[in-house]
Amino acid sequence: MTATRILLAEDDDSLRGFLSRALERAGYEVVACPDGETAVEALDQVFDVLLTDIVMPGIDGIEVARIAATRQPQLRIMFITGFAAVALSAGDRAPAGAKVLQKPVHLREIVAEVERMIAA
């Protein structure tokens, strides 16, 4: 069985590095992107999970998720955001079944949530 592949879009360099390392240590293959444009370009590869910040310059995480869900309907989607109001409104615009986690989020919580999403 191949490793679960995660597309990570996060514009904060240090958080992207922490998340990427934590997910890789948990056994996932991670493609980490610094912005929405790069994440959309990466969608020519197949992923199991999209983990994206909502608020990013250029293409935001909601738009990345919509494009990703159209191209890869089996993709599980999880948003991470530090903005409560954005998280609340994201539910209206996000693809069905997307999960929203509030920052600050513990790495263990993200890894556990990814594991739950994959098991579902």
C-alpha positions as a Markdown table, in Angstrom:
| # | Residue | x | y | z |
|---|---|---|---|---|
| 1 | Met | 0.0 | 0.0 | 0.0 |
| 2 | Thr | 1.3 | 3.4 | -0.9 |
| 3 | Ala | 1.7 | 6.2 | 1.6 |
| 4 | Thr | -1.2 | 8.6 | 2.0 |
| 5 | Arg | -0.4 | 11.8 | 0.0 |
| 6 | Ile | -1.2 | 15.2 | 1.5 |
| 7 | Leu | -1.2 | 18.5 | -0.3 |
| 8 | Leu | -0.3 | 21.2 | 2.2 |
| 9 | Ala | -0.9 | 24.9 | 1.4 |
| 10 | Glu | 0.2 | 27.3 | 4.1 |
| 11 | Asp | 1.8 | 30.7 | 3.5 |
| 12 | Asp | 3.5 | 30.9 | 6.9 |
| 13 | Asp | 6.9 | 29.4 | 6.3 |
| 14 | Ser | 7.5 | 28.2 | 9.9 |
| 15 | Leu | 4.1 | 26.7 | 10.3 |
| 16 | Arg | 4.3 | 25.0 | 6.9 |
| 17 | Gly | 7.6 | 23.5 | 8.0 |
| 18 | Phe | 6.3 | 22.3 | 11.3 |
| 19 | Leu | 3.2 | 20.7 | 9.8 |
| 20 | Ser | 5.1 | 19.1 | 7.0 |
| 21 | Arg | 7.6 | 17.5 | 9.3 |
| 22 | Ala | 4.9 | 16.3 | 11.8 |
| 23 | Leu | 2.9 | 14.7 | 9.0 |
| 24 | Glu | 6.0 | 13.1 | 7.4 |
| 25 | Arg | 7.0 | 11.7 | 10.8 |
| 26 | Ala | 3.5 | 10.2 | 11.1 |
| 27 | Gly | 4.1 | 8.4 | 7.8 |
| 28 | Tyr | 2.5 | 10.6 | 5.3 |
| 29 | Glu | 3.9 | 11.8 | 2.0 |
| 30 | Val | 3.6 | 15.6 | 2.0 |
| 31 | Val | 3.8 | 18.1 | -0.9 |
| 32 | Ala | 4.1 | 21.5 | 0.9 |
| 33 | Cys | 3.2 | 24.7 | -1.1 |
| 34 | Pro | 3.8 | 28.3 | 0.1 |
| 35 | Asp | 0.6 | 29.6 | -1.6 |
| 36 | Gly | -2.6 | 28.8 | -3.4 |
| 37 | Glu | -1.2 | 29.1 | -6.9 |
| 38 | Thr | 1.5 | 26.6 | -6.2 |
| 39 | Ala | -1.1 | 24.2 | -4.6 |
| 40 | Val | -3.3 | 24.4 | -7.6 |
| 41 | Glu | -0.4 | 23.7 | -9.9 |
| 42 | Ala | 0.4 | 20.6 | -7.8 |
| 43 | Leu | -3.0 | 19.2 | -8.4 |
| 44 | Asp | -1.8 | 17.4 | -11.5 |
| 45 | Gln | -0.6 | 14.8 | -9.0 |
| 46 | Val | -3.2 | 12.7 | -7.1 |
| 47 | Phe | -3.6 | 13.4 | -3.4 |
| 48 | Asp | -5.7 | 11.9 | -0.6 |
| 49 | Val | -6.0 | 15.0 | 1.7 |
| 50 | Leu | -5.8 | 18.7 | 1.1 |
| 51 | Leu | -4.7 | 20.6 | 4.2 |
| 52 | Thr | -4.9 | 24.3 | 3.5 |
| 53 | Asp | -4.8 | 27.7 | 5.3 |
| 54 | Ile | -7.9 | 29.7 | 4.4 |
| 55 | Val | -6.4 | 33.2 | 4.3 |
| 56 | Met | -3.5 | 33.4 | 1.8 |
| 57 | Pro | -2.4 | 36.0 | -0.7 |
| 58 | Gly | -3.5 | 35.4 | -4.2 |
| 59 | Ile | -5.7 | 32.3 | -4.5 |
| 60 | Asp | -7.2 | 31.6 | -1.0 |
| 61 | Gly | -7.7 | 28.2 | 0.6 |
| 62 | Ile | -11.4 | 28.1 | -0.2 |
| 63 | Glu | -10.7 | 28.6 | -3.9 |
| 64 | Val | -7.9 | 26.0 | -3.8 |
| 65 | Ala | -10.4 | 23.6 | -2.1 |
| 66 | Arg | -13.0 | 24.2 | -4.8 |
| 67 | Ile | -10.6 | 23.7 | -7.6 |
| 68 | Ala | -9.2 | 20.6 | -5.9 |
| 69 | Ala | -12.6 | 19.1 | -5.2 |
| 70 | Thr | -13.6 | 19.5 | -8.9 |
| 71 | Arg | -10.4 | 17.9 | -10.1 |
| 72 | Gln | -10.2 | 15.2 | -7.5 |
| 73 | Pro | -13.6 | 14.5 | -6.1 |
| 74 | Gln | -12.3 | 11.8 | -3.7 |
| 75 | Leu | -10.1 | 14.3 | -2.0 |
| 76 | Arg | -10.6 | 14.9 | 1.7 |
| 77 | Ile | -10.3 | 18.6 | 2.7 |
| 78 | Met | -9.3 | 20.2 | 5.9 |
| 79 | Phe | -8.9 | 24.0 | 6.5 |
| 80 | Ile | -6.7 | 25.6 | 9.2 |
| 81 | Thr | -7.3 | 29.2 | 10.0 |
| 82 | Gly | -6.5 | 31.8 | 12.7 |
| 83 | Phe | -9.6 | 33.8 | 11.9 |
| 84 | Ala | -12.8 | 32.7 | 13.7 |
| 85 | Ala | -15.0 | 34.8 | 11.4 |
| 86 | Val | -13.4 | 33.3 | 8.3 |
| 87 | Ala | -13.8 | 29.8 | 9.7 |
| 88 | Leu | -17.5 | 30.5 | 10.3 |
| 89 | Ser | -18.1 | 31.8 | 6.8 |
| 90 | Ala | -15.9 | 29.2 | 5.2 |
| 91 | Gly | -18.6 | 26.6 | 5.9 |
| 92 | Asp | -20.9 | 28.4 | 3.5 |
| 93 | Arg | -18.3 | 28.5 | 0.6 |
| 94 | Ala | -16.3 | 25.3 | 1.2 |
| 95 | Pro | -16.8 | 22.0 | -0.5 |
| 96 | Ala | -19.2 | 19.6 | 1.3 |
| 97 | Gly | -17.5 | 17.6 | 4.0 |
| 98 | Ala | -14.6 | 19.9 | 4.6 |
| 99 | Lys | -13.3 | 20.2 | 8.1 |
| 100 | Val | -12.2 | 23.5 | 9.7 |
| 101 | Leu | -9.6 | 23.6 | 12.5 |
| 102 | Gln | -8.8 | 26.8 | 14.4 |
| 103 | Lys | -5.2 | 28.1 | 14.9 |
| 104 | Pro | -3.4 | 27.8 | 17.1 |
| 105 | Val | -3.7 | 24.1 | 16.5 |
| 106 | His | -1.5 | 21.4 | 18.0 |
| 107 | Leu | 0.4 | 19.2 | 15.6 |
| 108 | Arg | -0.9 | 16.1 | 17.3 |
| 109 | Glu | -4.5 | 17.4 | 16.7 |
| 110 | Ile | -3.8 | 17.8 | 13.0 |
| 111 | Val | -2.2 | 14.4 | 12.6 |
| 112 | Ala | -5.1 | 12.8 | 14.6 |
| 113 | Glu | -7.7 | 14.6 | 12.4 |
| 114 | Val | -5.9 | 13.5 | 9.2 |
| 115 | Glu | -6.0 | 9.9 | 10.5 |
| 116 | Arg | -9.7 | 10.2 | 11.2 |
| 117 | Met | -10.4 | 11.6 | 7.8 |
| 118 | Ile | -8.5 | 8.9 | 6.0 |
| 119 | Ala | -10.2 | 6.2 | 8.1 |
| 120 | Ala | -13.7 | 7.5 | 7.3 |
